[in-house]
């Protein structure tokens, strides 16, 4: 996490990360070339498996501009947020639509303001 924050800050990337024991869900924002480099490094990193891009789009404004990488883990305090957007009792980002994933991350980041 700390290394991601340092690297992202140096490359003009901002974003949000959440994970549980099984899955990661991450949003990243920044210059297209830097995002492409980051995605390539994530795809080729042997620690990552089944990486899927849910959505890409041009942004007028960054949603996570305050953080080089914000982080939220599932807790009792935010359990209702995960449940609100999940299709099952367990957090599984593979089952989320792009809109649900964005809204989940947005609500989680609101707790960290």
C-alpha positions, -999 to 999 in steps of 0.1 A, spaced: 0 0 0 27 25 10 47 17 -22 16 22 -43 10 56 -27 46 66 -34 46 53 -70 12 68 -78 21 102 -64 52 103 -85 32 93 -116 2 116 -111 -22 87 -103 -49 88 -78 -74 62 -67 -91 40 -42 -85 4 -31 -105 -21 -11 -101 -57 -5 -110 -86 17 -93 -120 21 -102 -130 -15 -106 -100 -37 -92 -66 -46 -112 -38 -62 -93 -7 -73 -100 25 -91 -72 45 -107 -72 79 -123 -45 97 -141 -28 103 -174 -36 76 -199 1 66 -205 7 63 -168 -25 42 -163 -14 20 -192 20 15 -176 4 7 -142 -20 -18 -157 8 -35 -176 28 -39 -143 -3 -52 -125 -11 -77 -152 25 -90 -153 29 -92 -115 27 -128 -105 9 -119 -73 -22 -109 -93 -46 -134 -108 -76 -129 -130 -72 -92 -133 -103 -77 -150 -108 -41 -161 -145 -33 -153 -146 1 -171 -124 28 -186 -135 63 -194 -124 98 -198 -130 119 -167 -137 156 -164 -129 156 -127 -111 131 -105 -132 114 -78 -102 105 -57 -79 134 -62 -71 137 -25 -53 104 -24 -25 88 -43 -42 56 -31 -70 56 -5 -78 24 12 -109 9 29 -112 -26 43 -145 -43 52 -153 -35 88 -184 -37 109 -188 1 105 -190 -1 67 -205 -36 62 -239 -21 52 -221 -3 23 -206 -35 10 -239 -53 13 -258 -25 -4 -238 -30 -36 -230 -67 -34 -252 -93 -51 -243 -119 -24 -236 -117 13 -198 -119 5 -179 -91 -12 -171 -103 -48 -162 -75 -72 -165 -98 -102 -203 -97 -97 -205 -59 -96 -215 -37 -125 -192 -8 -133 -217 16 -118 -221 -4 -86 -183 -7 -82 -179 31 -86 -207 38 -62 -193 14 -36 -159 30 -38 -174 64 -37 -193 57 -5 -163 40 11 -141 70 3 -167 94 18 -160 77 52 -123 87 49 -128 124 41 
